[in-house]
Amino acid sequence: MPCPARTRFPRVRATVRLPQGLPQMTFVDPSTSPAVPSPGLLVQSATAEQLRRRPRVVETPGFVAGFQADDPNPYLNHATPLPGAEPSTADVAALVEAFRTRELTPRLEFVPAAAPAVAPALLAAGFTVEAEHDFLVCTPETYTPTENRLVTQSPVGEEEFAALDAALSASFGGPGTASPEGVARLRRTCEGGGAVRYVRAADGSCAGGASCTAPALGTAELSGVGTRPTAHAAGASPPPS
C-alpha cells in the first residue's frame, strides 16, 4: 500500500495492564513526553470522538469508553480521557466498574501530555504501562505520493470482505480465516463513513489491506494495516512502523 511521508511525534501510546489481573489501560508516561504539540491534542480529542461512535458507549467523569457488542478483544474495547481531564480516585473507580460490569479488562489508550493528570491517577490506582508507542501524523503538507504504488480496491460483496478479513487475520499471526465478527466490523467501517481497502495478489486472492476511520474533528485513524506473509516477497509489505 502507498507509504506517504509521515511526521513522528513523541506521543507514547501505551497499553497499561494492572498486576494480578486488575484493570488494564493504555496511556503515555508524561515523563517521556515533552509538551504535546498541537497534533497531539488534536489526536486525543479525535480519539474521544471516535470512541463515541462505537456500538456501545459509556461516559464517566473525565473518560469515554467504547465497546464492541460482539467481540471481547481488549484492543477493541477501551477508553480514553477527555483532554485536560483531572480524574479523582472515584472517577477512576467508576471507569473500572464500567468494564467490570461487562466482564472486560479495563484498558485505555491516550496521549498523556494532553491530559497530564491522568497517568498519575491511573498509576495510583494500580495500573502499570504495558507498552508505549509513537504516533505518526500525515497532513496535506507532509503527504508525499510515492512511485510504483500498489493498486488498492474497495471490497464489494461478502466474499471480498471475508477475503480481506482472512488476510488480515493471517498478517497478525491469526488462523488466516475470516470471522463473522471481523467481516461485520469491516462493513461497519464502510457504512459509518470510513474506508476499507485491499490489495489483490497476482493470483487474484487478497494479499492484504487496511481500514481508516471516518474523520472526527478532521482527523482519521489508519489502522489494521496488514499483509499476508506469503505476499511480502511480491512487494506488498506494510509501511515501516
Secondary structure, DSSP 8 states (H G I E B T S, - for coil): ------EEE-----EEE-GGG--EEE---GGG--S--HHHHHHHHHHHHHHTTSSEEEEETTEEEEE-SS---GGGSEEEE-TT----HHHHHHHHHHHHTTT----B---GGGSTTHHHHHHHTT-EE-----EEE--TTT----SS---EE---HHHHHHHHHHHHHHHTTS-S---HHHHHHHHHHHHTT-EEEEEE-TTSSEEEEEEE---BTTB--EEEEEE-GGGGGGT------
